[in-house]
Amino acid sequence: MKQKLRAIFILFFISTIYLVKLSAQEDPTLFLFQLEDHPHAIQQVQPILKIEDANTFNWHDPITKLPNDFYSVGKNAFSTNSINTIAGLTILTGLLISVDNETIEPFRTSYKTSPAIHKWSKNISWLGGGEFHLIMASAFGGVGLVLKDNRAVRTALQIVEAELATGITVQILKRISGRESPQSASHHHGLFRPFPNLKEYNQNETKYYSFPSGHVSTSVAVLTVIADNYPEVSWIKPVGYSAIGLIGIGLVARGWHWFSDFPLAATLGYMFGKVISGRNSTTYNDDDNSSWSIYPDYKNGLGVGFAYQF
């Protein structure tokens, strides 16, 4: 517990120092926009991303934007343009399933026999969990509020949104696929038991929760959001994807996942990340501008409103 708290403090501190340094730069190419004397007057300094209004994000965006996230990803996933992607994912996942037992064996053996690998796998896989992602969101949000950096605040909100959107989707898919994890496998490739009984699932999660990987999916979504909000920071993607690769190895070593659990997870994370950060980008162009959203309604007391844009 002490080691985890220490790690949390160190990571929060490093993230905060980096963001403070980034926000303190005088080079205008490192800024997306700046606020003038009037709180609603925004001057665009560098058109890295086109923001219709940098103050349009709200504290409730991670919740109220979710319906549109699900709608947009679902629409894109089942469009005719995605046929090749779906076919490729299916083939890749099938090929990996056919060799799953052979590919995970060296990692599982090392995890069981080496105390160092055992400890490393636990630590690295923790970086793919929700706790670490919320620490990152807190770092961005804290610095953004202190320094009045709208880009950092927006990034924090989008990290939370990415975590929720991918997390909910993955949990639904896990309960649909019902695949055994390596540590509970009754078959050397892990059986699929579609639509397991919910009570049975909750009592024996390791027998059903393997496909797809929530750690990888949410990590890719969060990385995509951060990279798209800070496109001028060139090391984010190579460092981030390398870290996600190590997280995947740690999950395999612990027996939580097979390698075949990762392609769909990574694709889902990338799609959600792009939809969420795409609201800021000039390159985000959807011919179908329809979308669903929910919002807090205070007119007649506290309530919830629904809107459909077309």
C-alpha positions as CSV (number, residue, x, y, z in Angstrom):
1,M,0.0,0.0,0.0
2,K,2.8,2.4,0.9
3,Q,4.6,1.7,-2.4
4,K,1.4,2.4,-4.4
5,L,0.8,5.7,-2.5
6,R,4.4,6.6,-3.1
7,A,4.0,5.8,-6.8
8,I,0.8,7.9,-7.0
9,F,2.5,10.9,-5.4
10,I,5.6,10.6,-7.7
11,L,3.5,10.3,-10.9
12,F,1.2,13.1,-9.9
13,F,4.2,15.3,-9.1
14,I,6.0,14.5,-12.4
15,S,2.9,15.2,-14.4
16,T,2.3,18.4,-12.6
17,I,5.8,19.7,-13.1
18,Y,5.7,18.8,-16.8
19,L,2.4,20.6,-17.3
20,V,3.6,23.7,-15.4
21,K,6.7,23.8,-17.5
22,L,4.7,23.4,-20.7
23,S,2.2,26.1,-19.7
24,A,5.0,28.5,-18.7
25,Q,6.7,28.4,-22.1
26,E,6.8,31.8,-23.9
27,D,7.0,30.2,-27.3
28,P,3.5,30.8,-28.8
29,T,3.7,27.7,-30.9
30,L,3.2,25.7,-27.7
31,F,-0.1,27.3,-26.9
32,L,-3.5,26.5,-28.4
33,F,-5.1,29.7,-27.4
34,Q,-4.8,32.5,-24.8
35,L,-7.4,34.4,-22.8
36,E,-7.5,38.2,-23.0
37,D,-8.7,40.6,-20.3
38,H,-12.3,39.7,-21.0
39,P,-13.0,36.2,-19.7
40,H,-15.0,35.3,-22.8
41,A,-12.6,36.8,-25.4
42,I,-10.3,34.1,-26.9
43,Q,-7.5,34.8,-29.3
44,Q,-6.2,31.8,-31.3
45,V,-2.4,31.9,-31.2
46,Q,-1.5,28.8,-33.1
47,P,-4.0,26.8,-35.2
48,I,-2.7,23.4,-34.0
49,L,-6.4,22.5,-33.4
50,K,-9.4,24.5,-34.3
51,I,-11.6,25.2,-31.3
52,E,-15.0,26.6,-31.9
53,D,-15.0,28.0,-28.4
54,A,-12.4,27.0,-25.9
55,N,-14.8,27.6,-23.0
56,T,-17.6,25.4,-24.3
57,F,-16.6,22.3,-22.2
58,N,-18.5,21.8,-19.0
59,W,-17.8,19.8,-15.8
60,H,-20.5,17.3,-16.8
61,D,-19.1,16.6,-20.3
62,P,-17.7,13.2,-19.3
63,I,-21.3,12.1,-18.6
64,T,-23.4,14.1,-21.0
65,K,-21.2,13.4,-24.0
66,L,-21.3,9.7,-23.6
67,P,-24.5,9.0,-25.7
68,N,-22.9,10.8,-28.6
69,D,-19.6,8.9,-28.1
70,F,-21.5,5.5,-28.2
71,Y,-23.5,6.7,-31.2
72,S,-20.5,7.9,-33.2
73,V,-18.4,4.8,-32.5
74,G,-21.2,2.5,-33.3
75,K,-22.1,4.3,-36.5
76,N,-18.5,4.2,-37.7
77,A,-17.9,0.6,-36.6
78,F,-20.9,-0.7,-38.6
79,S,-20.5,1.5,-41.7
80,T,-19.5,0.1,-45.1
81,N,-16.1,1.8,-44.7
82,S,-15.2,-0.4,-41.8
83,I,-15.7,-3.7,-43.5
84,N,-12.0,-4.1,-44.2
85,T,-11.1,-3.2,-40.6
86,I,-13.6,-5.6,-39.2
87,A,-12.3,-8.4,-41.5
88,G,-8.7,-7.6,-40.5
89,L,-9.5,-7.6,-36.8
90,T,-11.4,-10.9,-37.1
91,I,-8.6,-12.6,-39.0
92,L,-5.9,-11.2,-36.6
93,T,-7.8,-12.2,-33.5
94,G,-8.5,-15.7,-34.9
95,L,-4.8,-16.2,-35.7
96,L,-3.7,-15.1,-32.3
97,I,-6.3,-17.4,-30.6
98,S,-4.9,-20.3,-32.5
99,V,-1.5,-19.8,-30.9
100,D,-2.5,-18.2,-27.6
101,N,-1.4,-21.0,-25.4
102,E,2.1,-21.1,-27.0
103,T,2.6,-17.4,-26.9
104,I,1.7,-16.8,-23.3
105,E,3.6,-19.8,-21.8
106,P,7.0,-18.1,-21.5
107,F,5.5,-15.1,-19.8
108,R,3.4,-17.2,-17.4
109,T,6.4,-19.3,-16.5
110,S,8.6,-16.3,-15.8
111,Y,5.8,-14.8,-13.7
112,K,5.5,-17.9,-11.6
113,T,9.2,-18.6,-11.2
114,S,10.8,-15.1,-11.0
115,P,10.0,-12.8,-8.0
116,A,11.3,-9.8,-10.0
117,I,9.1,-10.6,-13.0
118,H,6.2,-11.2,-10.7
119,K,6.6,-7.8,-9.0
120,W,7.3,-6.0,-12.3
121,S,4.1,-7.5,-14.0
122,K,1.9,-6.3,-11.1
123,N,3.4,-2.8,-11.2
124,I,3.3,-2.3,-14.9
125,S,-0.3,-3.6,-15.3
126,W,-1.4,-1.1,-12.6
127,L,-0.5,1.7,-15.0
128,G,-3.3,0.5,-17.3
129,G,-5.9,0.7,-14.6
130,G,-8.5,3.3,-13.8
131,E,-6.6,4.6,-10.8
132,F,-3.6,5.7,-12.8
133,H,-5.8,7.3,-15.5
134,L,-7.7,9.3,-12.9
135,I,-4.4,10.4,-11.4
136,M,-3.4,11.7,-14.8
137,A,-6.8,13.5,-15.2
138,S,-6.3,15.1,-11.8
139,A,-2.8,16.3,-12.7
140,F,-4.1,17.9,-15.9
141,G,-7.2,19.3,-14.2
142,G,-5.3,20.6,-11.2
143,V,-2.7,22.4,-13.3
144,G,-5.3,23.7,-15.7
145,L,-7.4,25.2,-12.9
146,V,-4.4,26.8,-11.2
147,L,-2.9,28.2,-14.3
148,K,-6.2,28.9,-16.1
149,D,-5.0,26.6,-18.9
150,N,-8.2,25.6,-20.7
151,R,-6.4,23.0,-22.8
152,A,-5.3,21.1,-19.7
153,V,-8.7,21.3,-18.1
154,R,-10.3,20.0,-21.4
155,T,-7.8,17.2,-21.5
156,A,-8.6,16.2,-17.9
157,L,-12.3,16.0,-18.7
158,Q,-11.7,14.1,-21.9
159,I,-9.5,11.5,-20.1
160,V,-12.4,10.8,-17.7
161,E,-14.8,10.6,-20.6
162,A,-12.5,8.2,-22.5
163,E,-12.2,6.1,-19.3
164,L,-16.0,5.9,-18.9
165,A,-16.9,5.3,-22.6
166,T,-14.4,2.5,-23.2
167,G,-14.9,1.0,-19.7
168,I,-18.7,0.7,-20.2
169,T,-18.3,-0.7,-23.7
170,V,-15.7,-3.3,-22.7
171,Q,-17.7,-4.4,-19.7
172,I,-20.7,-5.1,-22.0
173,L,-18.5,-7.0,-24.4
174,K,-17.0,-9.1,-21.6
175,R,-20.5,-10.1,-20.6
176,I,-21.3,-11.0,-24.1
177,S,-18.2,-13.0,-25.0
178,G,-17.7,-14.7,-21.6
179,R,-14.1,-15.8,-22.4
180,E,-12.0,-17.6,-19.8
181,S,-8.8,-15.8,-18.7
182,P,-5.6,-17.8,-18.8
183,Q,-5.5,-18.2,-15.0
184,S,-9.0,-19.9,-15.0
185,A,-8.9,-21.6,-18.4
186,S,-10.4,-25.1,-18.8
187,H,-9.1,-25.2,-22.4
188,H,-5.7,-24.3,-23.6
189,H,-7.0,-21.5,-25.7
190,G,-9.7,-20.3,-23.2
191,L,-13.3,-21.1,-23.9
192,F,-15.9,-18.6,-24.9
193,R,-19.2,-18.9,-23.0
194,P,-21.4,-16.2,-24.6
195,F,-23.9,-14.4,-22.4
196,P,-23.1,-16.0,-19.1
197,N,-25.5,-15.8,-16.2
198,L,-24.9,-12.4,-14.5
199,K,-24.8,-14.0,-11.0
200,E,-22.3,-16.6,-12.2
201,Y,-20.2,-13.9,-13.9
202,N,-20.0,-11.8,-10.7
203,Q,-19.1,-14.8,-8.6
204,N,-16.4,-16.1,-11.0
205,E,-15.2,-13.2,-13.1
206,T,-11.9,-14.7,-14.1
207,K,-13.9,-17.4,-16.0
208,Y,-15.6,-14.8,-18.2
209,Y,-13.9,-11.4,-18.3
210,S,-10.9,-11.9,-20.6
211,F,-12.2,-10.6,-23.9
212,P,-11.5,-7.8,-24.7
213,S,-8.9,-6.2,-22.4
214,G,-10.2,-3.1,-20.5
215,H,-6.7,-2.1,-19.4
216,V,-5.5,-1.9,-23.0
217,S,-8.7,-0.3,-24.4
218,T,-8.8,2.5,-21.8
219,S,-5.1,3.1,-22.0
220,V,-5.2,3.5,-25.8
221,A,-8.2,5.9,-25.5
222,V,-6.5,8.0,-22.8
223,L,-3.3,8.1,-24.8
224,T,-5.1,9.2,-28.0
225,V,-6.9,12.0,-26.1
226,I,-3.7,13.3,-24.6
227,A,-1.7,13.0,-27.9
228,D,-4.4,14.8,-29.9
229,N,-4.7,17.6,-27.3
230,Y,-0.9,18.1,-27.3
231,P,0.1,17.3,-30.9
232,E,3.3,19.4,-30.7
233,V,4.7,17.1,-28.0
234,S,6.3,14.5,-30.2
235,W,7.3,11.9,-27.6
236,I,3.8,11.2,-26.2
237,K,2.9,8.6,-28.8
238,P,6.1,6.5,-28.9
239,V,6.5,6.6,-25.2
240,G,2.7,5.9,-24.6
241,Y,2.4,3.0,-27.1
242,S,5.6,1.4,-25.7
243,A,4.1,1.6,-22.2
244,I,0.9,0.1,-23.4
245,G,2.8,-2.8,-25.0
246,L,4.5,-3.4,-21.7
247,I,1.2,-3.2,-19.9
248,G,-0.1,-5.9,-22.2
249,I,2.8,-8.2,-21.5
250,G,2.3,-7.7,-17.8
251,L,-1.4,-8.6,-18.1
252,V,-0.5,-11.8,-20.0
253,A,2.2,-12.7,-17.5
254,R,-0.3,-12.4,-14.6
255,G,-2.8,-14.6,-16.5
256,W,-5.4,-11.9,-16.8
257,H,-5.4,-11.9,-20.6
258,W,-4.4,-13.6,-23.8
259,F,-2.7,-11.8,-26.6
260,S,-5.8,-12.2,-28.7
261,D,-7.7,-10.0,-26.3
262,F,-5.7,-7.0,-27.4
263,P,-6.5,-6.2,-31.1
264,L,-10.2,-5.4,-30.5
265,A,-9.4,-3.6,-27.3
266,A,-6.8,-1.3,-28.9
267,T,-9.2,-0.6,-31.8
268,L,-12.0,0.4,-29.5
269,G,-9.8,2.6,-27.4
270,Y,-8.5,4.4,-30.5
271,M,-12.0,4.9,-31.9
272,F,-13.3,6.4,-28.7
273,G,-10.2,8.5,-28.2
274,K,-10.6,9.9,-31.7
275,V,-14.3,10.6,-31.3
276,I,-13.7,12.4,-28.0
277,S,-10.7,14.5,-29.1
278,G,-12.1,14.9,-32.6
279,R,-14.5,17.5,-31.3
280,N,-11.5,19.8,-31.1
281,S,-9.9,19.1,-34.5
282,T,-10.2,20.7,-37.9
283,T,-9.7,17.2,-39.4
284,Y,-12.8,15.8,-37.8
285,N,-15.4,15.9,-40.5
286,D,-18.5,13.9,-40.3
287,D,-20.9,14.1,-43.2
288,D,-23.7,13.0,-40.9
289,N,-23.8,15.7,-38.3
290,S,-26.5,14.0,-36.2
291,S,-25.8,13.3,-32.6
292,W,-27.3,12.4,-29.3
293,S,-26.6,14.2,-26.0
294,I,-27.9,14.5,-22.5
295,Y,-27.6,17.6,-20.3
296,P,-28.5,18.8,-16.8
297,D,-31.7,20.8,-16.8
298,Y,-32.3,23.3,-14.0
299,K,-35.3,25.2,-15.4
300,N,-38.0,23.3,-13.4
301,G,-35.8,21.9,-10.7
302,L,-32.9,19.5,-11.1
303,G,-33.4,17.2,-14.0
304,V,-31.9,15.7,-17.2
305,G,-32.6,16.8,-20.7
306,F,-32.1,14.9,-24.0
307,A,-31.2,16.4,-27.3
308,Y,-30.8,15.0,-30.8
309,Q,-29.0,17.2,-33.4
310,F,-29.5,16.6,-37.1
